[in-house]
């Protein structure tokens, strides 16, 4: 943000009017859907380049800086106006800045600490934190994907890879999965997953097991073959570029599931960009061929900031760091492609 004198954007009336109009409509929808976390504004007006997400009694405001950065006093005025209009305490309006630089420098962290709290999503409870990390703990864009996975999970054994805070695990466990295994390399995220499970009364550690390990190493050890999972969730296939060894492990997983059991994959790239994932063109074609033969494909043509951040970083903030939850990672995302293999 700059210290330039306030410009036309400092007049908040248009922003407030649009946000209030959206909020009145969405509040009714959210009550029907039993949602406490949802987006109320998404850069509707070019002069106000924000995404505003409601998380219960909090607001998460993302600022996407363009060619003309907003002056600091403009942003402060906008945040004050948003809090007042939506009746949210100013201290509970969290700001995240998406700058035009590359890599981790494109994000600004608001504070090193902040309280965690709980939000409700269709009968499920999740812990979120808008201040401590740049990701909140719950990706709102995956709401329908979580429901889709849950609809397939009853009395099935489910494997959740790159699990983050375990929202997919919570959904499948509440849907009556016979068992689940949740794999992520972060001790912090796995502890977060355990808290999410406990919030929902899911305390059977033997039935819903958490494994803290590098996913690729865990797959190489063939543990997934021994347990014969009915459904595997892999979120997200393409948020980092894979080396040949990792690619081979993922390809083996896809091939092993082909026409045998189900796999659900999210990817932030269309198939035309999967050469950057598998590196070997023949392997790329073979992987896509196996996935689309028996698949439901959900395509959402929405810009992915998660992928942009991951590719811009010199190393993946999640795969390379000893514990990635101790440093900022990425902003909420919308997957470009979601796949589910229907073979079972």
C-alpha positions as CSV (number, residue, x, y, z in Angstrom):
1,X,0.0,0.0,0.0
2,X,1.1,3.5,-0.7
3,X,0.8,6.8,1.2
4,X,-0.7,8.7,-1.7
5,X,-3.5,11.1,-1.1
6,X,-7.0,9.5,-1.1
7,X,-8.5,9.2,-4.5
8,X,-12.0,8.4,-5.8
9,X,-11.9,5.0,-4.2
10,X,-12.0,6.6,-0.7
11,X,-15.7,7.2,-1.3
12,X,-17.0,4.0,0.1
13,X,-20.7,4.4,-0.8
14,X,-20.6,2.2,-3.9
15,X,-18.7,-0.5,-2.1
16,X,-21.0,-0.5,0.9
17,X,-24.1,-0.5,-1.2
18,X,-23.0,-3.5,-3.3
19,X,-21.8,-5.5,-0.2
20,X,-25.0,-4.8,1.6
21,X,-27.1,-5.9,-1.4
22,X,-25.1,-9.1,-1.7
23,X,-25.1,-9.8,2.0
24,X,-28.9,-9.5,2.3
25,X,-29.4,-12.0,-0.4
26,X,-26.6,-14.3,0.7
27,X,-27.6,-14.3,4.4
28,X,-31.0,-16.0,3.5
29,X,-29.2,-18.5,1.4
30,X,-26.6,-19.2,4.1
31,X,-29.2,-19.8,6.7
32,X,-31.0,-22.3,4.4
33,X,-27.7,-24.0,3.7
34,X,-26.5,-23.9,7.3
35,X,-23.4,-21.9,6.4
36,X,-21.4,-19.5,8.6
37,X,-18.5,-19.1,6.1
38,X,-19.2,-17.7,2.6
39,X,-18.1,-15.0,0.2
40,X,-20.1,-11.7,0.1
41,X,-18.1,-9.7,-2.4
42,X,-15.7,-10.7,-5.1
43,X,-14.2,-7.6,-6.9
44,X,-17.7,-6.8,-8.2
45,X,-16.6,-3.1,-8.8
46,X,-13.2,-2.6,-10.4
47,X,-12.4,0.4,-8.2
48,X,-12.7,-1.8,-5.1
49,X,-10.5,-4.9,-5.8
50,X,-11.4,-6.9,-2.8
51,X,-12.7,-10.4,-2.0
52,X,-14.7,-10.3,1.2
53,X,-15.5,-13.6,3.0
54,X,-17.7,-13.8,6.1
55,X,-16.5,-16.3,8.7
56,X,-19.1,-16.1,11.4
57,X,-18.6,-12.9,13.4
58,X,-15.4,-12.2,11.4
59,X,-14.5,-10.8,7.9
60,X,-11.6,-11.9,5.8
61,X,-10.8,-9.2,3.3
62,X,-8.3,-9.9,0.5
63,X,-7.0,-6.9,-1.4
64,X,-5.7,-7.6,-5.0
65,X,-3.3,-4.8,-5.9
66,X,-3.4,-3.7,-9.5
67,X,-1.5,-1.1,-11.5
68,X,-2.7,1.7,-9.2
69,X,-2.2,0.5,-5.6
70,X,-4.8,1.9,-3.2
71,X,-3.5,4.4,-0.7
72,X,-3.3,3.2,2.9
73,X,-5.9,5.6,4.1
74,X,-8.2,4.4,1.4
75,X,-7.9,0.8,2.5
76,X,-8.4,1.7,6.1
77,X,-11.5,3.6,5.2
78,X,-12.8,0.6,3.2
79,X,-12.2,-1.8,6.0
80,X,-13.9,0.5,8.5
81,X,-16.9,0.8,6.2
82,X,-17.1,-2.9,5.6
83,X,-17.0,-3.7,9.3
84,X,-19.6,-1.0,10.1
85,X,-21.9,-2.1,7.2
86,X,-21.8,-5.8,8.1
87,X,-21.9,-5.1,11.8
88,X,-18.5,-6.7,12.5
89,X,-16.1,-5.4,15.1
90,X,-13.2,-3.6,13.4
91,X,-10.8,-5.8,15.3
92,X,-12.4,-8.8,13.6
93,X,-11.8,-7.5,10.1
94,X,-8.7,-9.3,8.8
95,X,-6.8,-8.0,5.8
96,X,-4.6,-10.0,3.4
97,X,-2.8,-8.2,0.6
98,X,-2.2,-9.9,-2.7
99,X,0.6,-7.9,-4.4
100,X,2.0,-8.1,-7.9
101,X,5.4,-9.4,-6.9
102,X,6.3,-13.0,-7.3
103,X,6.8,-15.6,-4.6
104,X,6.1,-15.3,-1.0
105,X,6.7,-11.5,-1.1
106,X,3.4,-11.0,-2.8
107,X,1.6,-11.6,0.5
108,X,1.4,-9.4,3.6
109,X,0.9,-11.1,7.0
110,X,-1.4,-9.0,9.3
111,X,-0.1,-10.3,12.6
112,X,2.0,-13.2,14.0
113,X,-0.8,-14.4,16.3
114,X,-4.6,-14.3,16.5
115,X,-7.5,-16.3,18.0
116,X,-8.9,-19.4,16.5
117,X,-12.7,-19.9,16.4
118,X,-15.2,-22.3,15.0
119,X,-17.5,-22.0,12.0
120,X,-20.3,-24.2,10.9
121,X,-20.8,-25.7,7.4
122,X,-23.8,-27.9,6.7
123,X,-23.7,-29.5,10.1
124,X,-19.9,-29.7,10.2
125,X,-17.8,-27.6,12.6
126,X,-14.3,-26.3,11.6
127,X,-11.6,-24.4,13.4
128,X,-10.4,-21.4,11.4
129,X,-7.9,-18.6,12.1
130,X,-7.9,-15.4,10.0
131,X,-4.8,-13.8,11.5
132,X,-2.2,-16.4,12.3
133,X,-1.8,-17.8,8.8
134,X,-2.5,-16.5,5.3
135,X,-4.7,-19.5,4.7
136,X,-7.7,-19.6,7.0
137,X,-7.9,-23.4,7.7
138,X,-11.0,-23.9,5.5
139,X,-11.1,-23.5,1.7
140,X,-14.6,-22.2,1.0
141,X,-14.4,-23.0,-2.7
142,X,-14.2,-26.8,-1.9
143,X,-17.6,-26.8,-0.1
144,X,-19.4,-28.6,-2.9
145,X,-16.4,-30.9,-3.5
146,X,-16.5,-31.9,0.2
147,X,-20.2,-32.8,-0.2
148,X,-19.5,-34.8,-3.3
149,X,-16.8,-36.9,-1.6
150,X,-19.1,-37.4,1.4
151,X,-21.9,-38.7,-0.8
152,X,-19.5,-41.5,-1.9
153,X,-18.0,-42.3,1.5
154,X,-20.6,-44.3,3.5
155,X,-19.3,-47.7,4.6
156,X,-16.1,-47.1,2.5
157,X,-12.5,-46.9,3.4
158,X,-11.2,-43.4,2.5
159,X,-7.6,-42.1,2.0
160,X,-7.1,-38.3,2.2
161,X,-3.8,-37.2,0.7
162,X,-2.2,-33.7,1.2
163,X,-5.0,-33.3,3.8
164,X,-4.3,-29.8,5.1
165,X,-6.6,-29.3,8.1
166,X,-8.7,-32.4,7.3
167,X,-12.0,-31.0,6.1
168,X,-12.5,-33.9,3.6
169,X,-11.8,-36.3,6.5
170,X,-14.4,-34.6,8.7
171,X,-17.0,-34.9,5.9
172,X,-16.4,-38.5,5.1
173,X,-16.3,-39.5,8.8
174,X,-19.6,-37.8,9.5
175,X,-21.0,-39.4,6.4
176,X,-20.4,-42.9,7.8
177,X,-17.1,-43.9,6.3
178,X,-16.0,-47.3,7.5
179,X,-12.5,-45.9,8.1
180,X,-10.2,-43.2,7.0
181,X,-6.5,-42.5,6.8
182,X,-5.4,-38.8,6.6
183,X,-1.8,-38.1,5.3
184,X,-0.1,-34.7,5.6
185,X,3.5,-33.9,6.4
186,X,2.7,-31.0,8.8
187,X,2.4,-31.8,12.5
188,X,0.6,-28.5,12.9
189,X,-2.0,-29.3,10.3
190,X,-2.5,-32.8,11.6
191,X,-3.1,-31.5,15.1
192,X,-5.6,-29.1,13.5
193,X,-7.3,-32.0,11.8
194,X,-7.5,-33.8,15.1
195,X,-9.2,-30.8,16.6
196,X,-11.6,-30.6,13.7
197,X,-12.5,-34.2,14.2
198,X,-13.0,-33.7,17.9
199,X,-15.3,-30.7,17.3
200,X,-17.6,-33.0,15.4
201,X,-17.6,-35.8,18.0
202,X,-15.2,-38.0,15.9
203,X,-12.7,-39.3,18.4
204,X,-12.1,-42.9,17.3
205,X,-8.4,-42.6,16.5
206,X,-8.2,-46.2,15.3
207,X,-11.1,-45.8,12.8
208,X,-9.9,-42.3,11.6
209,X,-6.2,-42.5,11.6
210,X,-3.8,-39.5,11.1
211,X,-0.4,-40.2,9.5
212,X,2.2,-37.4,9.6
213,X,4.4,-38.1,6.6
214,X,5.5,-36.9,3.3
215,X,2.8,-38.1,0.9
216,X,5.2,-39.1,-1.9
217,X,7.4,-41.1,0.5
218,X,4.3,-42.7,2.1
219,X,3.1,-43.7,-1.4
220,X,6.5,-45.1,-2.3
221,X,6.3,-47.4,0.8
222,X,3.1,-48.9,-0.7
223,X,1.1,-48.5,2.5
224,X,-2.0,-47.6,0.4
225,X,-1.8,-50.9,-1.4
226,X,-2.0,-52.9,1.8
227,X,-5.1,-51.2,3.1
228,X,-7.2,-51.4,-0.1
229,X,-9.0,-48.1,0.1
230,X,-12.3,-47.7,-1.7
231,X,-11.9,-44.0,-2.3
232,X,-8.8,-41.8,-2.5
233,X,-8.9,-38.0,-2.3
234,X,-5.9,-36.2,-3.8
235,X,-6.1,-32.5,-3.3
236,X,-4.3,-30.9,-5.1
237,X,-2.5,-32.6,-8.0
238,X,-0.9,-29.6,-9.6
239,X,-0.2,-27.0,-7.0
240,X,3.6,-27.7,-7.3
241,X,5.7,-29.0,-10.1
242,X,6.7,-32.6,-9.5
243,X,10.1,-34.2,-10.2
244,X,10.3,-37.5,-12.1
245,X,10.4,-39.7,-9.0
246,X,7.3,-38.1,-7.5
247,X,5.5,-38.1,-10.8
248,X,6.1,-41.8,-11.2
249,X,4.6,-42.5,-7.7
250,X,1.5,-40.5,-8.6
251,X,1.2,-42.2,-12.0
252,X,1.5,-45.6,-10.3
253,X,-1.3,-44.6,-7.9
254,X,-3.6,-43.5,-10.8
255,X,-2.8,-46.6,-12.8
256,X,-3.5,-48.9,-9.8
257,X,-6.9,-47.3,-9.3
258,X,-7.9,-47.5,-12.9
259,X,-11.1,-49.6,-13.4
260,X,-10.7,-51.0,-9.9
261,X,-11.6,-48.4,-7.3
262,X,-12.4,-44.7,-7.0
263,X,-10.1,-41.7,-6.9
264,X,-11.1,-38.0,-6.6
265,X,-8.6,-35.5,-7.9
266,X,-8.6,-31.7,-7.9
267,X,-6.2,-29.9,-10.2
268,X,-5.6,-26.2,-10.8
269,X,-4.7,-26.7,-14.4
270,X,-6.7,-27.9,-17.4
271,X,-5.5,-31.2,-19.0
272,X,-3.5,-29.1,-21.6
273,X,-1.2,-28.0,-18.8
274,X,-0.6,-31.3,-17.2
275,X,2.8,-31.6,-19.0
276,X,4.1,-29.4,-16.2
277,X,2.9,-32.0,-13.7
278,X,4.1,-35.2,-15.2
279,X,7.0,-33.8,-17.2
280,X,7.0,-36.9,-19.5
281,X,4.5,-36.4,-22.3
282,X,3.8,-40.1,-22.7
283,X,3.1,-40.4,-19.0
284,X,0.8,-37.3,-19.1
285,X,-1.3,-38.8,-21.9
286,X,-1.5,-42.2,-20.2
287,X,-2.5,-40.6,-16.9
288,X,-5.3,-38.5,-18.5
289,X,-6.5,-41.4,-20.5
290,X,-6.9,-43.5,-17.4
291,X,-8.7,-40.8,-15.5
292,X,-11.2,-39.7,-18.1
293,X,-12.3,-43.2,-19.1
294,X,-14.6,-43.6,-16.1
295,X,-14.9,-40.1,-14.7
296,X,-17.2,-37.3,-13.7
297,X,-15.4,-34.1,-14.7
298,X,-16.3,-30.8,-13.0
299,X,-14.6,-27.8,-14.7
300,X,-14.6,-24.4,-13.1
301,X,-12.9,-21.7,-15.1
302,X,-11.8,-19.5,-12.2
303,X,-8.4,-18.0,-11.6
304,X,-6.3,-20.0,-9.0
305,X,-4.2,-17.9,-6.7
306,X,-3.0,-21.0,-4.8
307,X,-1.4,-22.4,-7.9
308,X,0.1,-19.0,-8.8
309,X,1.7,-18.7,-5.4
310,X,3.1,-22.2,-5.4
311,X,4.6,-22.0,-8.8
312,X,6.1,-18.6,-8.0
313,X,7.9,-19.8,-4.9
314,X,11.4,-21.1,-5.2
315,X,10.3,-24.1,-3.2
316,X,6.9,-25.4,-2.3
317,X,5.8,-23.8,1.0
318,X,4.1,-27.1,1.9
319,X,6.3,-29.9,0.6
320,X,9.7,-28.4,1.3
321,X,9.4,-26.7,4.6
322,X,9.9,-28.8,7.8
323,X,6.5,-27.6,9.1
324,X,4.8,-25.4,6.5
325,X,2.1,-24.3,8.9
326,X,4.6,-22.2,10.8
327,X,4.9,-19.8,7.9
328,X,2.5,-18.1,5.4
329,X,1.3,-20.3,2.6
330,X,-1.5,-19.3,0.2
331,X,-4.8,-17.6,-0.3
332,X,-8.2,-19.3,-0.8
333,X,-8.5,-21.0,-4.2
334,X,-10.9,-22.4,-6.7
335,X,-9.8,-25.6,-8.4
336,X,-9.9,-25.5,-12.2
337,X,-10.7,-29.1,-12.6
338,X,-12.2,-31.7,-10.3
339,X,-12.2,-35.4,-11.3
340,X,-13.8,-38.5,-9.8
341,X,-13.1,-41.9,-11.2
342,X,-16.4,-43.9,-11.0
343,X,-14.9,-47.3,-11.1
344,X,-15.4,-49.2,-7.9
